[in-house]
Amino acid sequence: MAHVLIIEDHQNISLSLKDLIVKEGHQVTICENLALAREQFIPTVSSKPDLIILDWMLPDGQGLDFLIELRKQSVATPVIFLTARAEVVDKVLGLEMGANDYLTKPFEPRELIARVRVQLRTKAPEPTGLLTVGSLAIDRIRHKVNFKGAAIELVKKEFDLLVLLAEDPEKVFSRDEILNKVWGYEVYPTTRTVDTHIMLLRQKIDDQLIETVRSVGYRLKVL
């Protein structure tokens, strides 16, 4: 399940978009202005968007300026412009400033969903190098883990789970999100599998390393 952020001030449009995307099995957040949209990227927000659908003209500014702001901050979240601005010069400008796609209003729902699917299945570049969170060091190339100077032996799924949590230690991952990102859709175990692997990581590394957020999921603590 992906998290899609819709930045659109026309309620009838935003609610229609939400219905379409929820039917695809994704979580949706609607922001009617840029001030609310910026709150989705502050460190305390547990679930950052996986995709942004962005209008150009908003009550408190232009979507283009918001896009430029995100890219300057190295936020690589895919952005689809959905706007009434249909001039070629606007399309070119939006794409050159960092948008991943551009669709004009009125739009065909099936086309929008097809474009959403393309952006959500576009795989991010494979991470390389050393990932360090507090006393935890993960070498993603050599498949090695070190905690407080001690080498930790992990099997593949334990390692993949740890990397997922360590890449965003401020984020709370739900069990379903962990299943989707670590195990994938081809082999879909139960959520108890996640609990078991969390227990094993705690036993092998530190029982305080991974925090349980009741009724939500898990997050990595900085130790």
N, C-alpha and C positions, 0 to 999 in steps of 0.2 A: 504494500500500500504506500503510495507516494503522498506527499503533502503539496497541494497546489494552492498558491496564493493568487487570488483574483483582486486586482486593483482597478475598481470601476465604480463610478459614482451614480450610475443609473441602476436603480434597484431591480427593475424588471430584467435588465440584461444580466446583472450579476447573479440573480437567483436562477435564471435559465441556465447560465453557465454552470452554476453549482450543481443543479440537477443532472446535467449531462455528465459531469465529471464524477460525481458520487456514484452514478450508475456504472462507471468504469471501475469502481472499487477503491477510489482514492479519498483522502481527507481534503477538505476545502476550507480555507479561511478567506473571508471577504473583507477588504478594506475599502472604504469609500473615499479616502483621501491619502495623501502621501505621508502625513504625520502618523497615521495608524500603520501604514505599510512599513515605515522605518522601525517601528517597535518589533517587527518580526525578526530583526537582525541584531537585536541587542543580546549580550551574552547570557542573560537570564532566561531567554526563551528556549524551551527544551527541544522544540521541533522546528528546525529551520526549513524553509520551503525547498522542495525539489524542483519546482517549476513556477514561474511567474507569468500570469496573463495580465498584460498591462495596457491600460488606456493611455492615450496621449494627453488629452485635455482633462485636468482634474481640478477640483475646487481650489486647492492650495498650491498649484504649480503644474508643471509639465512632466509627463511620464518620461520624456526624453532626458530631462535633467536628472531624474531619479535613476535612470539606467546608467548614465554617465557616472553618477555618484557611486553606484554599486561597483562598476568596473574599476574605478579608481581605488576602491577599497579591496580590490582583488576578489570580489564576490563573483564566482563563476556560475551561479545558478542560471539555467537556461531561461530566456525571456522571449515570450511571444507577444508582439504588439498586436492588439485588437482595437482598431481605431477607424473612425470615419475619414481620416486623412488618406485619400487615395492617390494623391499625386506621386509620380515616380520619384521626384526629388525627395519626398518625405520617406518613401520606402528605402531609398538608397541611404539617406541620412540615418535612419533608424538602424539599419543593418551595419553601417560603418561604425556606429557608436557602440555596437556590441550586442544588438538584438540577435537572437538565433533564428527568428522567423517573424513574418509580418503578414497579417490577415486583415482585410478591410471589412467594415460593416456596410450593409447587412451581410451576414455570413451564413453559410450552409453548415448546420450542426455536424454532419458527418465529416465534412472537411476539417472542421476545428478539432474534432476528436482524433482524426487521423494524424494531425500535426502534433497534438498532445502526446499521442503514443510514440511518435518518432522521437520527440525530445526526451521522454522518460526512459526510452530504451537505449538512448545513445550512451554508451559506456564512457565513463570518465577515464582519463589516462591512468594507467597503473601506477600507484605510488611507489616511490623508490627511496632508498636511504634510511636513515635512522629516525625513529619516532621516539621522542622522550617526553614523559609525563611524570614530573616529580622524580622519584627514585626508580621509576620504571623505564627501561630502555628496550626498544623493540627494533631489531634489524629485519626489515621486511624483505630484503634480498636473500640473506643467509638463513632466514627462518630461525633466528635466535632471540631469546628473551633473557634479560638480566634485571634483577631487582635487588637494590641495595648491595650491589657487588657480587651477588650470587647468580650463577647460571640456572635457568629454569627450563626443564624439558617439558615441552607441550606437544601433543598430537595435533594434526592439522586443524580440526574443527575448533579445538581449544585456542589455537593460535589465531585463527581467523576471527573468532569471537572477541578475543582480547584486542586485536587490531581495530575492529569495528568500534569498540567502546573507547579505546585510547585516541582514536582520531578526532573525537569530539567529547572530551571528558565532562563538559557542562551539560551535555544532552542526556535526557532520560529516554532510553530505547524501550519500546514496548516489546513483549514477547513475540508478537506477530511480526513486528518489524525486524527483529533479530532473526527469526526463522526465514523470512523472505531474503534478507541480505546475506546470511551466512550459509543457509542450507538451500535456498532457492526453491523454485516451484516444482522442479522435476521430482525431488524426493522431499516430501512434506511431512515431517514427523509431528508429534504433538508438542504443546508448549512445555510439557514436563521435560522434554529433551533440553530445552534452554535452561531450566532450573538445575538439571543434573550437571550440565557443563559449567554453569556459574559456580556450583558447589565444588567441582573439581578444581577450577581456577583458584578459588579461595583456599583450598587445601594446599595447592602447590605453590602459591605465591604468598598471599597474606589474607587472612579472613576479613580484614577491614578494607581491602582494596576496592571491592565492588559493593556499592550501596543498593539496597532494595528500596524502591519507592513504592509504598503500598498501593495496590490497585492500579499501578501504572506500568512499572517495569524496573529496569536496572540502569545505573550509571557508574562510571569509573570515578573514584575519588583520587585526589592528588595527595600522595603520601611521601 
